[in-house]
Amino acid sequence: MDQGHFDYRVVSEESDDLDFKKLVPCPHCKKPIPQDATMCLYCGQESVWRKKSPWVTIVVALLIVALLILFLGSS
């Protein structure tokens, strides 16, 4: 590809399968956007959602295992 030309056929398009039934507010402009959008349709800012901490899942799993061991060990 030449430096001065941009080939739009080479660029992969973002999926059009955005779920408009599940809208959340944009973290920047607070307008409703699809939950799985990678950028805001209004302000153009990237949608960075906080991921849930894996520690919560690990602690809950360990508590369940400990309770199962206590329950099965006492019978």
BELBEL-V304533 format. One record per backbone hydrogen bond with DSSP energy under -0.5 kcal/mol. CO is the residue of the C=O (numbers start at 1). NH is the residue of the N-H. Records with the same first field share a line. If there is no record, write none. Layout:
CO = NH ; NH
This chain:
2 = 5
5 = 7
6 = 8
7 = 10 ; 11
18 = 20
19 = 22 ; 35
21 = 23
22 = 35
24 = 33
26 = 30
31 = 26
33 = 24
34 = 37
38 = 47
40 = 44
45 = 40
46 = 48
47 = 49
53 = 56 ; 57
54 = 58
55 = 59
56 = 60
57 = 61
58 = 62
59 = 63
60 = 64
61 = 65
62 = 66
63 = 67
64 = 68
65 = 69
66 = 70
67 = 71
68 = 72
69 = 73
70 = 74
71 = 75
